[in-house]
């Protein structure tokens, strides 16, 4: 756990190649959770509109 490595000093092709994969899993889980919340928000809004409209 130190400062992030510089891609030029450790011969990485890009900054993503030097990134720890564990942190990418956390980002992917966060994005998946955000997507699920967004879908539920849209469904709840549509349900409220349909109930109000009738």
C-alpha positions as CSV (number, residue, x, y, z in Angstrom):
1,X,0.0,0.0,0.0
2,X,2.0,2.9,-1.2
3,X,1.7,5.5,-3.9
4,X,0.4,4.2,-7.2
5,X,3.2,3.0,-9.6
6,X,4.1,5.1,-12.5
7,X,3.4,3.2,-15.8
8,X,6.7,4.4,-17.2
9,X,8.8,3.0,-14.4
10,X,7.3,-0.5,-14.2
11,X,6.9,-1.1,-17.9
12,X,3.1,-1.1,-17.9
13,X,1.4,-0.4,-21.3
14,X,-1.2,1.8,-19.5
15,X,-2.3,3.0,-16.1
16,X,-5.1,0.3,-16.1
17,X,-2.4,-2.4,-16.5
18,X,-0.8,-1.3,-13.2
19,X,-4.1,-1.2,-11.3
20,X,-4.9,-3.8,-8.7
21,X,-7.8,-6.0,-10.0
22,X,-9.4,-6.1,-6.6
23,X,-10.3,-2.4,-6.8
24,X,-11.8,-2.9,-10.3
25,X,-14.2,-5.5,-8.8
26,X,-15.3,-2.9,-6.3
27,X,-16.0,-0.4,-9.1
28,X,-17.9,-3.0,-11.1
29,X,-20.0,-3.9,-8.1
30,X,-20.8,-0.3,-7.5
31,X,-21.8,0.3,-11.1
32,X,-24.0,-2.9,-11.0
33,X,-25.7,-1.7,-7.8
34,X,-26.2,1.8,-9.3
35,X,-27.8,0.2,-12.4
36,X,-30.1,-1.9,-10.3
37,X,-31.2,1.1,-8.3
38,X,-31.8,3.0,-11.4
39,X,-34.0,0.3,-12.9
40,X,-36.0,0.1,-9.6
41,X,-36.4,3.9,-9.6
42,X,-37.8,3.8,-13.2
43,X,-40.2,0.9,-12.4
44,X,-41.5,2.7,-9.2
45,X,-42.0,5.9,-11.1
46,X,-43.9,4.2,-13.9
47,X,-46.0,2.4,-11.3
48,X,-46.9,5.6,-9.5
49,X,-47.7,7.3,-12.8
50,X,-50.0,4.5,-13.8
51,X,-51.8,4.5,-10.4
52,X,-52.2,8.3,-10.5
53,X,-53.4,8.3,-14.2
54,X,-56.2,5.8,-13.5
